[in-house]
Amino acid sequence: MLHTTTTPAARRRAFRDGLAADGLLRLPGAPNPLAARMIAEAGFDGVYVSGAVVSADLALPDVGLTTLSEVAARTAQIARVTDLPVLVDADTGFGEPLSAARTVQVLEDSGAAGAHLEDQENPKRCGHLAGKVVRPVEDMVRTVRAAVGARRDPDFVICARTDAAAVEGVAAAIDRARAYVNAGADMIFAEAVSGPGDIERFRAGVEVPLLVNMTEFGRSELLSTTTLADLGVDVVIYPVTLFRLAMGAVADGLRTLAAEGTQAGLVDRMQTREELYELLDYDGYAAFDGSVADFR
């Protein structure tokens, strides 16, 4: 009720422990706090805050238009309601290395367990679109060092994302990843890899935990969790899956309502009032309110 029952430090420690253990951590993207609660109830291992979803939710394209304040506010809302660790898409760090350092501290304050920073030039774009431009390696190395040096909780995970596979090739992307690890990155995000072969090469090329992105309609083949685990992947994110499902349902509902003049035919597809109230823990709030308001 009201808040998570664990501290940010405990969730960061849990995320670190999960990365150190055998097995694959599954992090669906939460479009809002209520979805984060549903992710936990469904038995997943963590929650992802997607920059693409934050942008789309604001009716903006994912081209670097969102701000640190907007991303941190959504992160805080989500971290407030879940005991799962929250990993955040911090884009390019919202500026130069000094801005990346501030970004890490702001996201620590928001309750996040970790964040990833990418090596695209500004204005960045969705990792599965054409026309990406990556920064010089030494620029990203400075950003990673600044981020690592700025964190106050050593358990906060700094993940370096490289978009170079689709721009310079997999070999160059792995060389970049190694440089980022040498700069202090705790995890590597290999963005827009095409399939198992690319993942195998990344897994053999870096010794830190490896994250891959199973986003729909992108460059990457959609692989099962069994396949990803067999390939040695440590973390998989599904950044836009729930958002796309929800917005698809919204579009379908609007078409039906416009055509039929009533939502009666849609009711059996809806979350019921009882299901929503149970998810929101109405009974828990009522019991708490009674315990303080009905005192003698």
N, C-alpha and C positions, 0 to 999 in steps of 0.2 A: 504494500500500500504506500502511496505517495512517492517513495524513492526506492532505489536499489538498496539491498541490505548489506552490500559489500563496499569497501573503499576503493577508490581508483588505484591505490598502491597494490591492493590485493588482486585486482583484476589484471594489472600489469604483470604481477608475479605469475598469475595463472597463465597468461599468454606466453610468457617466457618458458614456463614449464611445459606447456603444450608444444612449443616449437622444439624443445629439447627431447621430447618423447617421440617414439615411433608412431607413425600414422599421419593421416591427413586431416588438417583443420579446415572446416567448411564454414565460410562466412558469406551468407547472403546479404545483399545490400538492402538496408531498411529505408524506404522512402519517408518514413515518419516514425515517431516514438511508438505508436501502437503496433506497427509492423515489427519493430524490434522486440516487443513483448511476445508477439506471435512466433518470431524466430526462436526465441528461447524456449517457448512451450513445445515447439516442434522438435527440439532436441539437437539443435545445431551448436557449433563450437564457439561462435563469435558473431559479431555484427559488423558490417562494413558500411561506411558512409561514403557514398560515391559522389565525386564531383560532377559527373554527368547528370546524376539524379537531382542534386541540389540545383544545378543550372536549369534543368528541364522543369523542375517544380516551380521555378520562378519565371517560366516561359522564356528562357534564354538558351541559346545554343552553347554547347560545351567548347567555347573558344577563349577561355580565360577571362570571362566577364564577371564572375562571382568574386567576392572579397573574402578576406580572412574572417572578418566579423560575421559574415553570413554563414560560412562553413563552420566556424566555432560555435555559433548559436545553435545550429542544427545538431552538431555533435553533443553539446551539453544537454539538449532536450532528450536525445536518444540515450546517452550514457546515464541519465538520471533514472531511467525506468528499467534497466536491464542489469543483471548480475554477470552477463557475458562481457568479455573484453571487446572493445570497440576499436577498429582500425579505420583510419581516416585518410581519404584522398586529399593531400595538401597541394595538388598541382605542382607548380614549379617552386613552391615556397612563398608565392605572392611577392616576388621581387628578388633582389640581389641577396648575397649570403647573409647580410645583417637582417634582412627581412625574414629569411628562412629561419634564422635563430629565434627571432621573435615568434614566428609561427609555431615552432616546437613548444615554446613555453606557454603560449596561449592555448594550444591544444592539450597540453598537460593540465592546465587549469580547467579545461572543459570536461575532464574525466576520461579522455581517450587513453587507450593502452599502447597506441603506436600510430605512426603516420608514414606515408610514402611520399617521396619527392621525386620528380621526374627530370630527365635531362633534355627536354624540349626547349627550344627558344620561345620567348613570348612574342606574339600571342600564341599560346599553345592551342592544340586542337585535340579532339577525341583521338585516342591512340589507334583506332581502327579506320581512320580516314586517311586519304591520300594527301600529300602536300605537307607532311610533317618536316620540320627542320630540327636537328639536334644540335645542342651547344657543343663547343669544344670540350674535350674531356677534362681539361684542367679547370674550366669554369665550374663544372659539376662537382669536381673533387673539392673545390673550395666551399661549395654549398653544403656538401655532406659534412665536411669538417666543422663548419659553422653550426649545423644542426646538432651534431654529436656533442660539441662543446657547450651548447646552450642548455641541454636538458639537465634538469635537476634530479630527476628520478632515474637512476641507471637502468631500471627495468623498462623504461619507456623505449619501445622498439623503433629504431630509425631504419626504414626500408628505402633503398634506392631503386627507383624504376628506370629502366632503360628502354627507350623507344627505338633504338638503333637497328633492331633486327629487320624492320621493314624499310629502313633507309640506307643503311650501310652493309647489311648482311649479318648473319648470325655470328660469324667469327669475330667481327668487329664489336658486336654487342657484348659478347662474352669478355673480350678484352676490356671494354668499358666497365662491365660488372666487377671484374677483378680490381680495377683501379678504385672503384667505389668502396669495395670491401676493405681495401688497404687504407682508405680514408676514414674507416670506422663504421660503415654501414653494417647493421646486424642481419639484414635480409635483402635479397634481390628479387625484384619484380621484373620478370621477363615479359614485356608487353608485346602483343600482336605476333606471337610465335605461331607458325602455321599448323604444326601437328606434333605427333610423338617424337619424330626425329629431332626437331629443334629443341624440344624439352630435354631429351636425352643428352644432347650436346651441352646445354646449359647446366644440367645436373652434374655432368662430368667436369665442367669447367669452373664451378664455384663450390666452395666448401661450406658456405653459410646456408641457412634455410632459403628455399626457393618458393616464390609465389607465382601462380599463373592465373590468368583471367579467362573465365569461361563466359564470355558475353555473347549474346545472340546477334546474328546479322553482321558479324565481324570477320576478321581475317583468320581467326583460329578455329580449327575443328573442335566441335563440342564433344569432349571426352568424358567418360563416366568417372566417378570417384574411384572405382576399382582400378581403372587404367591409370589414373593420375597417381594413385598411391604406389602402384607397381613401378611407375617411372621415377619415383623418389621425390615427388612434389610434396612440400610441407604444408602449403596453404593454397586453397582455391577460393576465389571470390566470384560471386554471381551479382555483379553490380547493379544491373538494371532490370533483372528478371521480374521482381515483384512489382516494380513501377510499371513495366510494360503490361503485365497481366492486369493490373488495376486499371490502367488507362484504356486498355482494350475493352474491359468490361464497361467502363464509363461510356465509351463511344457506342458500344452495342446497346446499352441502356437508353442513351439519348435517341438513337435511331428508332428503337421500339416505341419509346414514349411519344416521339413526334408522329410516328405512323399510326399508332393505335389510340392515342389520346388518353392512355392510362398505363400505369405501371403494374397492373394486376398480373400480367403474364411474366413479369420479372421477379416476383416475390420469392419463388422457389430457388432462385439463384443467389439471393441475398444472405448475408450474415444476419441471423435472427437477433431480435432485441435481447433475448436471453443469453445468447452467445456473446454479444457485445458487453452486456452488463457483467457477465462472469469474467471476461477478459479485463474489464476495468475494475473489477473487485468492488462492486457496489456494496456487497454485504460487509466487506472489511471496513469500508469507510463508515457505513452506518453503525457498526459495532464500536468503532473508535469514537465516533461522534457521541454515541450514547454513553460511553465510559467517562467522557469529560463533561458532557452537558447535563447529565442526569445525576451528578453527584449531590450528596446531602451535606 
